Amino acid sequence: MKIKRFFANDMRQALRQVREVMGPDAAILSTDKLEDGVEIIAAMDYDSKILASSRREQSHMAKQAVSSSQTGGRELAEETASAPTTYEKRVAGTTYEDLAHRLAVDDAQDAELDDFDTPEVPPVVNAPHRESTSAIRQALSGLKIESNFGDSKTMDQLREEMQGLRDLMEQRFAGLAWGNLENNSPLRASLLRRLDLLGFEAEVATHLTDLEFASNDLDSAWQKVLNNLVDQLKEYPEDLTSHGGIVALVGPTGAGKTTTLAKLAARFSMKHGSESVALITTDCYRIAAHEQLRAYGRIMGIPVRVAEGLQALREQLNEAADKRLVLIDTAGMSQRDNRLREQLSMLRQASDQLQSMLVFPATSQALVLEETIEAFDALSPDGCMITKVDECTSLGGALSVAIRHQLSLAFMTDGQRVPEDIHRAVPVELVNRCIDVAKQSSNELNEEVLAKTYGSLIANAHR
């Protein structure tokens, strides 16, 4: 008897080698699965009696297994656990033709299972009542399968790369758009540079220069843009220091509300007397705020009233009904403070005659100013006051916010002196002050930022 060992990637390739080398009458002595394939040990010129004896032994073992299954599941489990179950034992003594036939039958059965793939159904024990269609929809409405693929590190890296590519493309397009503007409309490009130096937002500056110019003279075109800027600024129609009323100053912490209120009170007292002015504070969070306002009140001869809550504020307003000007100082809060909503609600309910003035500093960044205005929008301020003009490096940012939100400008302050450093916010004077601040500033144009900012606006406008 000749014995030979065959190696292959799978069983079919191994059997093909057996057939080619030993022929279809070869006997399969054993098979084994390896890490990189399969191994078959086959023989030829074998003794047929030995092979038949091996087959009878396998048949006898199968009958014993069937008999054991009828006597009890526990015995079957034990015997099965102890009996050899390797593929090698099951195929020992099998001919090439038998093993090839088994593989063909297994493939056919696998194909049938693929075509009719149904999960095993467990026995039903105490089955619940059948759900209605609406109940099933309601149960499924909140169920979703979340994929972990989107949260993988690979996806995060891919997003970063895509975002970087997008930013690069936008920067290239912006540079091209700005270059086209400089070539095709050099006058407008020069005007945008000037407005950028004044601190105006790109969107507002683009709108201000969207004009028809009679000539390419830069000075005359610049004057036309400045006139357009004056027209875009809204002036508060009344002078509070002359007409009076009930006025509440609101705004973020550090905006200068208390000092501005003292300036208004001093101006009105100089015209109409201190007895015609009432000062009320609702700032119950900071003792220092009371002391600062009381110090101003003592100097001007005006008592300061404290109102804690809506009912107290209404009572104080009733007691001050004979005053021509009632000024209400409020607590300075961050635009993210949860108590801000309560304060604004109290002011809305205090009196129908109450006018609210939003106070914000010119030194704040554009994003902070935007958040401030959105936070106080629930009160619908009647006007605004720009403070700390003397401390800012550009006034264009504050004016841009006022233009975009159509805020009525009442006053601006430019110092700590009471009452000297407060002025009516006349649009022409504001624009001139904006130019003066830019002349004194050390800010310089950044051509790269300029091209990216304005080029993006121009490119998006033509999409």
Helices and strands as residue ranges (DSSP letters): E 2-8, H 11-22, E 27-34, E 37-44, H 48-71, H 73-82, H 87-91, E 94-95, H 96-115, H 133-140, G 149-151, H 153-184, H 186-197, H 202-208, H 218-232, E 234-235, H 240-243, E 245-250, H 257-272, G 274-276, E 277-281, H 287-300, E 304-306, H 310-319, E 325-329, H 339-350, E 354-361, H 366-375, G 377-379, E 383-387, G 389-391, H 396-404, E 408-413, E 422-424, H 427-440, H 447-461
